Amino acid sequence: DEAGTTVSAKPTVLIIEEPELYMHPQMERRMRDVLYRLASQQEVQVACCTHSPVFLDIADKYKSIVRMVKAADGRVSGHQVTQDLFPGDANHAERERLKTVARFNPAVNELFFSNHVVLLEESSAIAAFERAAELTGLFARHPRIRREITPVDCDGRDSIPGFQRILNAFSISYRVAHDEDRNNPSAAENNLKIAAAAAAANPPAPIHFLGPNDLERTLG
């Protein structure tokens, strides 16, 4: 102004409820990008309530997520992460693997809405377990299982610990099923990492080995 005083922009708070309504997936992704771009600007804060995994970012924007949970007794609690879950160069590769999986399969973000998550090594494991459940009548006897459990294709054993970091931090119940590969030295190292992360969960997450080798040889 004429007096030479700097006038700062007025802070803006944008609150949106369920921005995914009436949108097809391509437009959801466009809206997501717009909201993230707005939130990155100074003096702008965006609060968004959503039931769509498209609007979540499991690898890069997890600090912006507040997971709201309603207990059986009606109490509502929120879980938010403020610390870096992948600190330093040592964990950079793990973050990048998680980003790659989520980029090509954004449905993995559905785990934030799940009552219980099952981490699986590959998509063929999901197909095998769902087929086995159908053949044994598990889904017919317990229809809620199919709705409330979210199987996640981690696209390889190396990516499982990254998912475990997220699930542990947000207190999301899960279990892991993966190949044992008993005679593979590199697999043994990854198995130990998965076991350590599962033990750190609250409560500890069960692990199920497909052994002594892998799913493919087990099924023939």
N, C-alpha and C positions, 0 to 999 in steps of 0.2 A: 504494500500500500504506500501512500504518499509519505508516511512517517518512516518508512523503511522497516516496518515490523513484519516478520515472517508469520504468516497465518497457516497453521497446520491443518491438514484435511480432517474433517470431522469423522471420528471412528464410526464404522458401519458394522452392524451385526445382522447377518442374514440367517434366518431360521426357516428351514424347509422340512415339511413332514412328507415322507414317502415320495420322493421325486420320481420314482420309477413308475408311478401310476399312469396308465393309458399310454405307455411308451413301449415300442418294440426294442429288442436288444441293441440294435445299432444306435438308436437315439439315446438309450440309457448310457451307453459308453460316451457319447458326445456330451451329455449332461454331466456325467462324472468328471470328464476332463475340464469342463467349464467351472465346476465347483472347486476342484483342486486348484485351478489357476487363480480363481478369486481369493481363495484362502491363503495363497502364497503372497498376496499383496499386503503392503503395510496398511495398518488402520482398518483391515477387513477381517472379520471373524465369521466363519460359516459353521452353523450347527445343523446337522442333517440327521433325521430319524429315518432309517431305511430297513427294509426286510429283503433287500436284493444284494446278493454277493457281488454284483457288478460294481457297486460303489465302494467296495473295500479293497485295500491293498495290503496283502499279507506280508510282503517283504520290505517295502519302503515306507509305507504310511501307517504302520501298526500303532505308532504312538498317538495317532489322531482318533483311534477307535476306542469307544467306551461300550463294552459289552454289558447289556442290562439283562439280569436274570431274575425271574420270579419263582420263588420257592413254593413248595406245596402248601405252606401255611400262609401264603399271600405276601410274604416279605419280599421286597425288591432290593437287589444289590447291584452295584456296578463294578466292573473290572476294567482298569486302564493301566497301560504300561508307560512309564516315564523314562526308563533307562534304555540304553542301547543294548539290544539282545545279541548283536553280532559285532562286538567291539574289536578293533585292531585288525591288522592284516591277516592274522591267523584264522579269523572267521569270515574273511571276505569271500572265499570260494563257496562257503556254505550259504551265505546270503545270495550270491549270484545264482546258485543252483535253484534256490527257492524262487527267485524272481523269474527264472526261465520257465519253471514248471507252471507258475501262476499266469505267466504271459500267454502260454499256449493252452492253458486249461483254467480259466478264471473261476470255474465251478468249485475249485478247491477252497475258495473263500467261504463256501457254505458251512465250513466247520465252525464259524463264529456263531451260527444259529442252531447248532446241533446240541442235543442232550448227551450224545455219546458218539465219539469218532473212532473209526477203525482205520489205522494207517496200514496200507498195503503196498507192497513193493512195485506192483505193476498192474496194468488194466486186466490182464488175463486172470490175476488172482481175484479181482472183483467179480468177474464173470463166473469163475469157478465156484466161489462161495455162494453167490446168489443162486446159481443152478443147483448146488447141493442143498440149499435151504428149501428150494421149491420141491425137489425130489423127496426130501424127508418130511415135507409138510410143515416145516417150521413157520413159514409165513402164514399158512392157513390157521395154525394153532395160536400164533401170537402176531396178529396183523400190525400191532403197534411197533414191533421191531423194525419192520421195513420202513416205516415212516420216521421213526425217531433216531435211528442209527445212520450215520453218514460215513460210507466207505470212501476213503481218499486214495487215489492213485498217486503215489509219491514219485513215480517215474524213475525208479531205481533206489537201491538201498542207501546210496550216498546222500540222498535228499531227505531221508527219514529224520535224522537228528535236527535239521532245520525246522521241520514241522513240529517236532517235540518241543523245541524252545518256545515257539509261539503258544502251543497248547498249555505248557507248564506255566507260562507267564500269565495267561488269561484264566487259569484254573478250569480248563475244559477237560472233562473226563474222556479218556481214550484208552485204547489198547493197540498193540502192534502185532502184526503177523508178517513174517518174512522168511525167505529161504535160509536154511542153516549153512549150506555149502561147507560142510565140516572139513573137507580137505583143501580148502582155499585159504591161504594165509591172509590175503588182503580182506577177505570176507570176515575172518575172525576178528580183525582189528575194528571193522565197522560194527560187528555184532556187539563188541564191548562198549563202543560209544552209545549205541542204542540202549543197551542195558543200563548204563550209567544215567542217561537222561530219563529213562522210565522210572528208575529208583528215586529220582529227584522230584517226580510228580507228587501231588498231594490230592488224593492218596496215590501210592505208587501204581504205575500203569502195568497191567499184565502184558507179557510177551509170549507169543505162540510161534514156535519154530516149525517150519515145514522141512523135515529132515529124513534121512541124514543129508540129503543133497538139496533138491529144489522141487518146485511145484510141477514143472514139466515132466521130470522123471517119475515123480510120485503118481501122476495121472497116466503116465505111459504115452 
